[in-house]
């Protein structure tokens, strides 16, 4: 079978463009490029402002214009919720109208419930990737149907297990990163933390562990929760802990590759952990909390994990992690975290469902 025609549904909330708002956006950008390199025709439906090189279709398909009476109704949700709902509703109605003539399959890479709830209205197969633990809206969309016609994938064994009561047989297709772009760096004497600055990613724990270990720390990522950043991060910054901004991929490669170790400190059950894969590809060993899928990615040769939330135990591990072999970290990325492996697995699945 030659290249397939894939409708790739992305987030309507954040554009798919560097610097990325989070791991979901980074993954979607990388997957679209990797699938095209494999000869597939990919049409990406994404938020306004997405990377022009992806040829994305804007995903408010039509901007919602509500009457004054509707906006004044007591049931009116937030403007953002309504815009997102309207965008996916418009897209799914469009695909139900003529999607089978334009695409061989639809890959829903968003977190929204409507592509699952409306999949039975399409005459083209739908694949949905589970990127998060179970959410009420998505679980409801699946359970509302006697037989949900969607083929599900999960980004880790851990995430597949979390969804098993609702989705008994999700295919595990792990997220991957471009190991030709994320290349090894020289290492250094300090630590790095990267990701969204939000409570569930726990950068304040990374600061506490780095200080306790007496090792300087640099923090990079978008300030996704300004109140948390101002209250919990800014007061802790100093000469030994610096926030270096929201960097693009090239800036992150340089930053992570120049660190002796990367700290990964989730305060929730991490469904995958793209920042772990990025660090390993840069040859930088990882020291983190044992939550979610992190233990699937790391081996003792490239990273060590402390009990969840135990900052003192994390600090104790830092000197050992800084001495791990950077070549072992890079090998793990190449063998386990490659975007090429991800694209190959999705290609096999696409061809299976398209038949």
Buried (B, 14 or more C-beta within 10 A) or exposed (E): EEBBBBBBBBBBBBBBBBBBBBBBBBBBBBBBBBBBEBEBBBBBBBBEEBBEEBEBBBBBBEEBEEEEEEEEEEEEEEEEEBBBBBBBBBBBBBBBEEBBEEBBBBBBBBBBBBBBBBBBEBEBBBBBBBBBBBEEEBBEBBEEEEEBEBBBBBBBBBBBEBBEEBBEEBBBBBBBBBBEEBEBBEBBEBBBBBBBBBBBBBBBBBBBBBBBBEBBBBBBBBBBBEEBBEEBBEEBEEEBBBBBEBBEBEBBBEBBBBBBBBBBBBBBBBBBBBBBBBBBBBBBBBBBBBBBBBBBBBBEBBBBBBEBBBBEBBBBBBBEBBEBEBEBBBBBBBEBBBBBBBBBBBBEBBEEBBE
